């Protein structure tokens, strides 16, 4: 029994990620679409992609076709949801200070964008027990789906 517990403990410890969580207070200077923003941190522009979600597209593209297959919606519905997602993000955080939470383990995505969980207020005002990230809100509102590679 002790051997089994030791093996289970070893497996558990080996699976733990030692990633560092990085919290940034930054000013949103531009909303690109429903899941990408430009924010200024220490006077440097950072392109931030909302982690774990895929907001609907605002124009037709290869990715648009992939989304269309995934959700079985019409072109018009997807484009409308994409515009609603962008408008939602603009209304919530454009020209405001936000909290972006990054993980050092998965800092940047395929296109060089930082992958983050975005909150609509500065980090010192976030209460993880009660505040929802914009990532989660967009999923709940149906403006985005869970990101799949």
N, C-alpha and C positions, 0 to 999 in steps of 0.2 A: 504494500500500500504506500509506504514511504517513497519507494522508487517511482511509482506512478505519479504521486504528487510532485516529486522533484522534476520529472519529465514534463508534466503539464506546466509547472512553474517556468521551466526553461523555455518551453515553446512560447508561452505568454510573453516573457521578457524579450525574446528575440523578435516578436512581432510588433512591439511597441515602437512607434516612430519617435525619434528624438528631434523632430522638427521644432523650430523656434517660431513662435507666433509673433508677428510684427504688426503693431497698430500704428496707422498713420492718420493724422489729422491733415486733411488737404482741402483745398478750395476747388470746387468744380467749375471749370471755365468753359466747358463744352460737353454737350451730350451728343454722342455720335449716333446711337440708336438705343434700343431698349436694354442692351446689356454691355454697352461700352461707353466709357466717359473719358474725358481728359481732365485730370486734376493737377493742381499746382502744389508741389511739396518742396519746401526750401527753395522756392523760385525755379524749380525744375518741372517741366510738364511730364506727367506720367500718364500713359495710356493704360487704363484699367478695364479689364473684362470681368464681368460678374461671374464668379466661380459657380460651377455646378448647374448653371441654367443656360438655356438657349432661347433667347427672346425671338419672337417671330420676326421675319424679315420685312423690310419696308419697300423692297423692290425685288423683282424677279432675278434669280441667279441660280447657280448650281445648288447652293445650299438651300435656297427656297424650294427647289424641287425635292430635295431630301426631306425637308420639313413636311411638305405636302404629302409625301408617301407615309410618313410617320403618323400624322394626325388625321388623315382622311378628311381634310377640309378643302373648300374651294379656294381658288386663287384670291378671289375677292375677300373671303373671310380671313385668310392668312395676312394679306396686306393690311386690312383694317386692324387686326390685332397687333401687327407690327407698329403701325402708326400710333395706336393707343398706348403701347408699351413705351415708345419714345416720349410721347406726350406726358405719360405718367411720371417717368424719370425726370423730365425737364421740370415739371411742376413741383416735384418733391425736392430736387437737389441742385438744379442749375443755379450758378452764382451763389452757392452756399458752402459752408464748411461741413464736411462729412467725415465719418470714420471709415477707413478702409482697413480690413484685417487681412493680412497676407500670411502665408505659411512659407517658411524658408525651404521646406521640402518640395513644394510645387509653386515656386515663385513666378515663373513666366510660362505662358502658353506657346503654342506653335507659331504664332505671329509676333512674338516678342512683347505681347501685352502682359501686364501684371495681372495675375488672377486673384481676385479679392472678394470678400464678403463686405457689402457696402451698407452702411447705416446712414440715416438721414440727419444725423447730428454728430457733433464732435465726440471723440472717444471717451472723454471724461464724463459725458452725460449718458453713456450707454449702460443700461441695466440688462444683462443677458437673460435674466429671468422673465422680463416683461417686454423688452423691445424686440421687434422683428426686423430682420434685415430686408432690404429691398429685394434681394434675391428670393427670399421666401414669399414676400408679398406678391411679386410678379407671378410666381407659380400658382398661388392661391387665386389670383384674379384671372388666371387663364391667359396671361400675356406671354408666358414662356412655358417651355417644357424642360424636363430634366435633361441635361447635356449628356449625350452619348457620343463616344469617339467614332 
